[in-house]
Amino acid sequence: MTAGTVALAVVPDHRVGVTLWELYELSIAATVFGIPHPDLADPWYDLRLCGPGGESGPGGLLSLRATHGLEGLVGADTVIVPSVPDAVVEDGEEVPAELVEALRAAAAAGARMVSLCTGAFALAAAGLLDGRRATAHWQHTGQLAARHPEVIVDDSVLYTDEGSVLTSAGATAALDLCLHLVRKDLGATVAGQLARRLVVPAHRTGGQAQFIEAPLPPSDADSLGPVLQWASEHLAEPLTVEGLARRARMSPRTFHRRVQEAYGTTPLQWLLQQRVARAQTLLESTDLPVEQIGDRSGLGTAANLRRHFLRTVGVSPSDYRRAFRPSGPPSRGR
């Protein structure tokens, strides 16, 4: 698989178009999509920075010059809006009309539309979130819902994936969504390797069921990290909540509560996510039959693997393998 243009864009060559307003989420998108990794995928994404009149930038200490005007969003495979000006969120000002028009044109041309944090206000102003589930930073979801009642605002998730339209909360959740996009485009192995290079967890789930990556546990000795790390290394073995709780020196009830608080899911669901993620990696990197992948991932029979994989990832294991196996001879998975 190859990526494309990010204004944001994804196909050979995947073009990604990014608008310029605030630095933090912009820097995340630029880091993920703007730095080539030819050893992971070649070509990588083609990043465009798009702003009004060909130049734009956040205020404060730094400013940036756009490489394209907002018309550069049209023709991108993926369009990312990292944020909108503070006045739009805090003072209720309208999203700039030229940005709204450019977003509508890009969506009409078939671009995948993405917002990070307050960028959701721009997608909503363009009518691209009508009737869709969307999120933003929890501090701003109330304002988003009040100004755009036609949007199904969910403040409990890291990000949403509605297929052609995706939104994320702010800060680190924006990185989660960007890695989720890489995972959808280039597969679990590439996304996991990129996450390791960025020294971040290999993509936390956002609450949706498309090409998700289970969260890796923290390493703090006082946290759940050690027992969950051990579990992630022994997925092929029979694992129970009671057994993991004993290893963590907790009661099953306390262990269940701690996992729910830390990861927003139950211990059994966490295990299932880890096992599906292991199956994804094996499908990409080996030619093992699905029966053996079921055993090695802890999902059991081929039928059980297919059922959970289809429910979680949205495609069958065979379709996933065809889409994401890299070129060249596969490994035997020894």
Number of C-alpha atoms within 10 A of each C-alpha: 16 19 24 25 27 32 37 31 30 28 22 17 19 25 28 34 35 33 30 27 23 21 19 16 26 21 14 19 28 18 14 21 31 19 13 16 15 9 9 16 15 15 18 25 30 26 28 27 28 29 26 18 12 15 17 21 18 16 12 8 5 8 15 15 13 20 15 21 18 28 19 22 35 21 22 32 30 31 33 33 31 29 27 24 19 13 11 16 19 10 8 11 11 14 20 14 12 14 22 20 14 19 28 20 17 25 23 11 14 14 29 23 28 27 32 31 28 29 28 29 29 25 27 23 21 20 16 19 24 16 12 17 18 29 33 31 23 17 13 19 22 15 15 23 19 11 15 17 13 15 20 16 22 18 19 15 20 26 31 27 23 14 9 13 21 24 31 31 32 26 14 15 24 26 26 25 28 23 27 26 22 22 23 18 21 23 24 29 24 22 24 20 13 19 18 12 9 13 9 15 17 25 23 21 25 23 15 15 15 21 25 27 27 23 16 18 20 14 13 9 9 8 14 18 16 17 19 22 14 13 19 18 11 14 19 18 14 10 14 14 17 15 13 20 19 14 15 17 12 14 16 18 11 12 21 19 15 18 17 15 11 12 16 16 18 18 22 14 13 19 22 20 22 22 25 26 23 24 25 26 21 26 26 23 20 18 17 18 12 20 16 18 27 24 17 20 24 24 28 18 15 16 13 14 24 20 15 18 24 18 13 19 21 15 16 16 23 12 12 19 20 12 15 23 22 20 7 6 10 14 12 10 13 5
